[in-house]
Amino acid sequence: MITTKHLTGDIYGGVTAAIVALPLALAFGVQSGMGAIAGLYGAIALGFFAALFGGTETQISGPTGPMTVVSSAVIATEIATHGSVEAAFPTIIATFVLAGILLVVMGVLRIGQYIRYMPYPVVSGFMSGIGLIIIIFQIFPFFGMKAPPTIIETFTDIGAIASGMNFQAVLLSAATLAIIYLFPKVTTKVPSTLVALFVLTIVSVLFGMDVPIIGDIPKGLPEVHIDTILGMDWHHPMAMVIPALTLAALGAIDSLLTSVVADNMTKTQHDSNKELIGQGIGNAVAGLIGGLPGAGATMRTVVNIRSGGKTRLSGMIHAVILLLVLVGVGAYAKLIPLPVLAGILISVGIGIIDYKGLKHITHVPRADAAVMLIVMLMTVFVDLLQAVAVGMVLAAILFMKQMADLAESKAVSGALSELEGSQVYPDETDIPDEIKNKIHIHHFEGPIFFGFANHLKEMAKAHPDVCVVIFRMEKVPSVDQSGMYALEDAILELEARGINVVLTGLQSQPEDMLRNIKVIPELVEEEHLFDTFDKAISAMKENRSRFDCKEKREASSQEP
C-alpha cells in the first residue's frame, strides 16, 4: 500500500537506490549487446511497474547479473540468426515481452509459493556459476579488448590478450576495482561504483585516453515498439518460447530470493505470487520500450531498506530518478569508458559468488557438495535452466535414496513429517509452571532437509513471549545443507530477539554438521546442549537465571 507516512524514508531510499542502480544498469546494457541505453530503459520500466504491482514492499527491481547473462545469450543467438542487432531487434523484444507475460501467468497460477523448496546446493551452485560467467566475460574488456561471444572462446583465445591489451584500459579497470573496494573505507554515504564511474570518466576525458567508450545513445524518452512486435515474422514462435521460459523461470527465482532477503531485513512477509505478477508486468513493459529484462535486485533492495525505504513508493521513486537522469544527462553517458564498466561488472560477479557455500564444501554431505559443483559447472559451461533442472533432479534422487535408507534401517518412522510445536511428549507433562511458561518446545521427527527451510523461518518469528526455545533433535538422524542453513538462520533470528536456544538429543551427523559451520559453539553454547530432554529441564530448575531472556540476564549481570 502506498502511503505518505514513510515519505522521507522512501524518498531517501529511492534516491540512494537509483544512484547505485545507474552504473549497474549502464554496465548490464553494454554486456548484453543491446547497448547501455537498454539497461537504463529496463531499470526504469521494471523498477517502476514491479514496485507498483509487486508483492514485496521494499523491493528494487531492474536488470540483474543472472538475467543479463541469459539475455546476452538470447541476444547473441538472435543476432547470429538475423545478421545484425537491428534485424534481430523485433524478435529480441518480443521474447522479453513474452517472458514478462509468462511471469504474470506463473503468478496467477500461484507457482511462486513453490520456489521455497529449491535446495540450497542448487541455489548456491547456480549463483556461483552466474558470478563466474560475469567475471569471465569481462576478462577481455578489462584489457580494453572486445569479449569473445562464448565462454569456451574466451578460454581458447586468452593468449591474444598479451599482444592486444590496451594498457590505459587496464589502468582504468584496475582503478575501478580499487575505488569500489577501498572507497567504502573512507565513507559509505556515496556508492563506490558511482564514484568510480564519474571520477574515472572525467579522468579519461581530461587526459584524452585512447580507450573504448559507450558511444552515442538515444536521447529523450524511449519509443514504444508495439507496432514492431506486431509486424514481425511469426512463422517460428517456438524460437521465442524456450528463451522466454528460461528468462521467466530465472526471473522468478532471482526475484523471490531477493524478496526473502527483504523479509529478513524488514521482518515482513512478501506475497510471492503477487511479486511474480509485478515482475511480469514490469518485464513486459521493459520489453515494449526496448529495455533489458530483469528481476528483484538484492544489492539495490538492501541499499533501499538501509536508507529508510519502507513502502513500494521507494521503488517507484528510484525509477523516476533514473528517468530524470536519462532525460537530463543521457548525452554525457557516451563518454563512459568500457573498461570502467568492466571493472564494475567484475565486482558484481565477485559479489554474486556464494562464498558461504564454497567455504563449507568440505563440511557438508558429499552429495550436497556434488550437486552444488555440478550445478555451478553446468551453469558456466552448458545452460542455466538445464543446470537448475539437473540440480533439482539430483537433489530429489539423493533425498529419496536417503529416505529409503532410513526406512530400511527403521531409523525413523514417518520421516517426512515434522511435528507441530503444540504436540506434547510424555516427558513434557510435568514441567513446573515457572519454567513451562517461559519455554517453547519444538519437535522434529525425521531428517531436516530443504523442505523445512520456510517452516523454520516462520517458527523463528513466532513465540514472542518466551525466553527459551528447545529444539528436540532425538529423532533427527541427518541434516542436509539446506536444513543446516535453515537451522542456522532460525537460531540467529531467535538469538537476535534475546531468546536462548537449547538443543537436546543431538545425533552424530547433525552435531558434526553444526560444529563444522561453528553454529556450535558460536551460536549455541556447549552448556545449552543436552543428551536428553530431562537433563535440559533439570538444568533449568537448578539454574533458572542462566536461561532468562538475554536482556534480563545481561542487565542482572551488570548490577553491583
N, C-alpha and C positions, 0 to 999 in steps of 0.2 A: 504493500500500500504506500502510495506517495503522499508524504506529509511535509509540512514546514517545521515540524518540531525539532528535527535534527539538521536544519538547513545549513547552519555554519559548518558542521562536520562534513556534511555531504558535499558542500562546495569545495572545501579544502581537500577532501579525499578524492573527488573527481578531478580537480586541477592537478594534484600530485600524480594520480594515476595516468593522466594524459601526458604529463612530462616524461614519465617512464615509458609510456607506450609509443611516443613519437619515433625515437631512433629504432625501436624494435620493428615497428610497422614498416618503416623505410627499408630496413635490412631484410626482413622477410620478403618484401616485394621484390627486391633485387634478386634474392636467392631463388625465388620461384620462376624467374624467367619472364614474368609479366611486367617488370619494371616497378620502381619504388612507389609509384602512384597507386598501383593495385593494392599494395599493402596498406596504404593510408585510406583508400576507399573502403577496404574491408574492415579496418579498425573503426571507422566512423559508423558505417551501416550496422555492423554486428554489435558494436558497443552500445548503440542507442536502442535498437529493437530487442536485443536479447535482454537488456536491462528492463525495458518496458514490459515485456511479456513473460520473462523468465520466472523461475521458482526459487532463486537464491537472491536475497535482498541486496547483498553486498558484492555480488559477482561482477567483475570487469571482464568483458569478452573482446576478442579480436584475434587476428592471426597468431598462431602459436607454432612452436617448433615442430611438434608432431604433425599438425595439419599442413604446415608449409612443406614438409618433406613429401607427403603424399601428393599435395597439389603440384609440386615441382615435377613429380613423376608423371602425373596426368598431363601436364602442360608439355613436357618433353615428348611424350608419346604422340600427342596430337600434332605438335609441330613437325615431328618426323613424318607423320602421315600426310599432312596437308602442305608441307613445304615452307611455311612461314607462320609467324605469330598472327599476322593479320588474317590469313586464310583459316587458321585453326580457331580464331577467337570465338566465333559463334558456338562451336562445339564445346569449347572450354567453359564458357559462361553458362551454357545450358546444363552442363554436368554439375557445375557448382549450384545452380538453382535447384536441380533435381535432388542433390544431396540435402539441401535445406528442406525440401518437401518431404523427403524420406524421414528426416529428423522429426518433423511435425507428426508424421504417421506413427513413428515409434512412441512419441509422447501420448498420442491419442489412444494407442493400443496398450499403454501403461507398461512399456518394456523397461522403463528407467529403473524400476524397483529391483530388477534382476542384476544390474551391474554390480551390486554389493557382493555378489557371490563369486566375483573374479578372484582367484587365488593370488596371494601376494607374489609368489615367484614369477607368475605370468606378468603382472604389472611391473615388477622390478626389472625383469629382463627386457620387456618392451620399452620402458622409459630409458634404460641404459643404452639400448640399441639406437633409439632416436637421438640421444645425445651424441653418440659416436658418429652417426650419419651426418649430423650438422657439422661436427668438427672436421670430419674427413673431407666434406665438400668445400670447406673453407681453406684447405691447405694451399691450393694454388692461388686463390685470391689473396691470401696472406702475403704471398711473394709477388703480388702485382700481376698475376697471370690469370688467364681465363680457365675456369674449372672444367675438367672433362665431364661428359654427360652422365657417367655411371661411376659407381664405387669401384668396380673392377678396373676400369680405365684409369681412375685416379691412382691406383696402386701400380699398374703396369707402366704409366707414364711418369712416375715420380722422378725418374732420372733426368727429365727435361728441366727440372727446377734449377739445377746447377748452372745451366747455360742461359736460362731465360729469365732469371729473377730480376726484379726491379728493387734496388737497394733502398730507394726512397720509400717505396711501398712497404718494405719490410720495417723500416723505421716507424712509419705511421701505424702499422698493425701492432708492432710491439708496444709503442707508446699508448695505443688504445687500451691494450690489456693492462698495462701498468697503471693507467689512470683508473680503470674500472675497479681494480683490486686495491689500490693504495689510497685513492681519494676518500673512501669512506672512513679511513683512519683520521682524516682531517675534519670532516663533517659528513653527516648522513642527511642533512636537510635538503641537499640538492642531489638528484640521482647521478651517480658517476658516469653512467652511459651517456647522459645528456651533456655532461661536461666534456667527455671525450669527443662527442660529435661536434660540438660547437668550437671548442678550442683547436682541435686538430684540423677542422675545415678551414678555420681562419689562418692557421699556420701554413697549410697547404697553399692557400691563395696568396698570402703575403710573400712567401718565398718562391712562388711560381713552380711548385713541384710538378714533375712530369709523372703523374700517376693517373690511373683510370678514375673517372668520376661518374656519378649517376647519369648526368646528361639531362637534356631537356625533358620536362614532364608537363603534362597538360595543366592549364591554368583554369581557375574558376570551379564551378560546381560540376559534378560528374553527370554524364549523359545516361539516361535510362535506355536499356537495349532490348526492350520488349520486341520491337519490330525485327531486330537482328536475329533473335531466337526463333520467332515465328517463321521467318523467311529462310531458315537454314535447311539443309538436306536432312530429312528424317528417315531416309531409307535404311539406316543401320542404327536404330535406337539402342540396341543392346551394347553397342560400343561405349555408351554413356552410363548404362545402368550399373555395371560392375564397378567402375571407378566411383560413381556416386554412392553406391552401397558402402564401399571402403571408407570414403570420407564421412558418411553419416555415422557408421559404426565407431570410427575413431573419434569423431566429434562428440559422440555421446559419452564415450569412456573418458576422454580428456576433460570435458565439462563437468561431469559428475564427480570425478576425482577432485577437481578444484572446489566443487560445492562442499565436499566432505571437509576439506581444509578450512573453508569459510565457516562451516558449522562448528568445528573445533575451536576456532578463534572467537566466535561471537556467542557460543552456547545456544545456538538456534537450530532449527531443523528445516532443511530445504525441501521443496517439493520436486522430486526427481522428474516426474512426467511433465509437469509444467515447465521445468527448466529445459527439457528437450524441445518442447513446443516453441519456447522463446528463442532457443538457439537455432531452430529450424527456420523461423521467420527471419531472424537476423541474417542467416546464411543465404536465404533465398533473395533477400533484398540486396545483399552484398554482391551476389552473382549478377543481378539485374543491372547494377551500375558498373560492372567490370572489376569488382573487388575480389580479393582473396577470401576463401572460406576460413573459418577459424572456430574457436571454442572458448570456454572459460579459461582465462589466463591466470595461473596460480600466482606468479610474482606480482602482477598488477593488482590482483584481488587482495593479496596480503598488504600491499602498499596502501590501497584504498582504506582497508579496515584500520590499519595502524595510524592513518592520517585523520581518522574521525568519521569515515563513511559509515552510515547506518542503514540507509534505505536504497532502493533502486534508483533514486534520483541521482546518486553519486555516479553511477554508471552512465546515465544519460548526459550528465554534465561533462564527463570525460569525453564523450563522443562529440558534444558541441564544441568543446575547446579544440579538439583536433580539426573540426570543420573550419573553425576560425583561423587556425594555423594554415590550413590548405588554401583558404581564400587570401589570407594576408601575406604569407611569406613563402608560399609554394614555389615561387620563381627562383628563390635562392637555394632551394634544395638540390638543384642540378649541380652545384659546386661540391657537394659532399663526396669525399674520396671513397672509392670502393674498398680499399684496404682498411679504412676505419670501420666500415660496416662488417668486414670480415672479422675484425677483432671483436666487435660486439657479438656477432653470431657464435664465435668460438666460446666466448664467456657464457652465452646461453646454453650451448651444448654441454659445457662443463657443469653447469648448474642443473641440468636435467638428469645427468647420470645418477643412479641410485647407489651412493657410496655406502649407505647403511646395509643394503642387501649384499653388496660385494664384500664389505668388511666381515660379515658374518658367514661367508660362503663355506668356510671350513667348519663352522659350528652348528650348521643346520643339517637336517637329514639329507643324505646324499641324493635322494630322489628329488627333493625341493631344489637343491643346488643344480642338479642336471637339468630340470625344467627351466630354471632361470637362464642358464647358459645357452640352452638350445633356442629359447625364445629370443635371446639377445643376438645370437649369431644369425638366426633366420631373419630377424628384423633388419639387420645390416646388409646381408648378402642375398636374401630371397625376396620377401614381401612382408609388409607389416601385418596385413589382415591374416595372411596364412600363418604367420608367426604366432599371433594370438590364438588362432583356431587350433593349431598343433599343440600349443601350450595348454589350452583348456582340455583338450582330449587327453593329453598325457597326465595332467593333474587328476582328471576324473578316473582314468585307468588305475593310476597309482593309489588313489584313495579307495577304490573298490577292492584292490588287492589287499590293502591294509585292513579293510573291514572283513574280508574273507578270512584273513589270517587270524584276526581276533575271534571271529565266530568259531573257527576250527579249534582254537585253543581254549574256547569258552572263557576267555579273559574278561568278557563284559557281556552283559545282557542288554539288548536294546541299544546298540552302540550309537545309533543316530539320534537318540532322544536326549534332550537336555532338560533336567527337572526344573520346575519353576521355584523361585526363591520362597514361595509360601508353603511348600510341602515340608512337613515335619518328619524327621527321622526319629526312631525310638529313643536314641540317646540325647535328644534335644527337648524332652518333655519336662525335665525337672531343673531347668536352668533358673537360678534365682532371678526375681524380677528386677533387682537393681542392676544386674548385668544384662538381662534379656532386653531391657528397654533401650539399651544403647548399642546393640549389635544387630547386624543383618547377616543372615547365613545364606550363602549362595551355593547350591548343589550342582555338580556336574555328574553325568553318567555317560561314560564313553570318551573317546578322544576329542580333543579340541582342535577343530580344523577351520578352513576358510569360511565355512558357512556360519560360524558363530560370531564373526567379527562385528556385525551390526548389532546383534543381541547384547554382546558385552558392552558395546558403546552405550546402548540405551540403559543398561543396568547401572553403569558408572554415573549416569546423570541423575539417577533416582536416589531415593533414601536420603533426603537432606538432613534428617534429624538423628542420625546415628554417629557414633564415634569409631566403630569398628565394623569392617566387613570381613567375614570369614569365608574364604573360598575352600570348600570341601573337595579335595582332589583325590580322595581314596579310589574312585572308580575311573580315573583318567590314566590310561596306560601310555598315551602318547600325545604329543603336541606337534603340529606341523609349523612351518614358518609363518603362515598367515595367522594361525592361532596364537603363536608365540608373541607376535607383534600386537595382536588384538588384546592379549592379556597385559602386555606392557602398557599399551595406551589406556586401558581401563584402570590399571594401578596408578598411573601418572595422574589421571583425572581425579581419582579418589584422594590421592596424596595431596594434590593441589587444593582440595577442599578441606584439608585438615583431618581426613579420615584415615585411621590405621588399617592396613591390610594384613590379614593373618592367613597363612596357608597351612592346611592340615592334610596329612596323609599323602604327601608327595611321593610318587613313584620315581624310579631312577631316571627314565628318559625325560619326563617333563622337568625334573630338577636339573639335570645336566643342561638342557636347553636354556633354562632361565639363568643358570650360572654362567653359561658361555657368553651371554649378552649382558651380564652384570645386573640383571634385574634383582638377583640375589648376589650380594647383599646391599647393593646401592639403593634400591627402591624398597625392597622387603628385607628388614634386618634379620640376622640369624635368630635373634630371640623371638621373632614372630613366625618361626617355623616350628610345627609340632607334628610328631608322629601320628597322634590321634586327636580326635575332637575333644575327648575328655581331658587330655593334658592341656589343651588350649584353654578350656573353661576353668580348670584348676588354677592355671597361671593368672587368669583374670581375677579370680577370687582372692588370691594371695597378694596380688599387686595391682589393685584397681587403678591407681594413679598413672601407671605406665600405659594404660590403654585409654586414658582420657583423650578427648579430641585434642589435636596437636596444639591449637591456640591456647587452650586452657592449661595444657601441660607445660608449655613454654612460659606462660605467664606465671605459673606457680613456681617454676624453677628460678625465676628472676627475683622472687620475693626474698627480703633479707631474713 
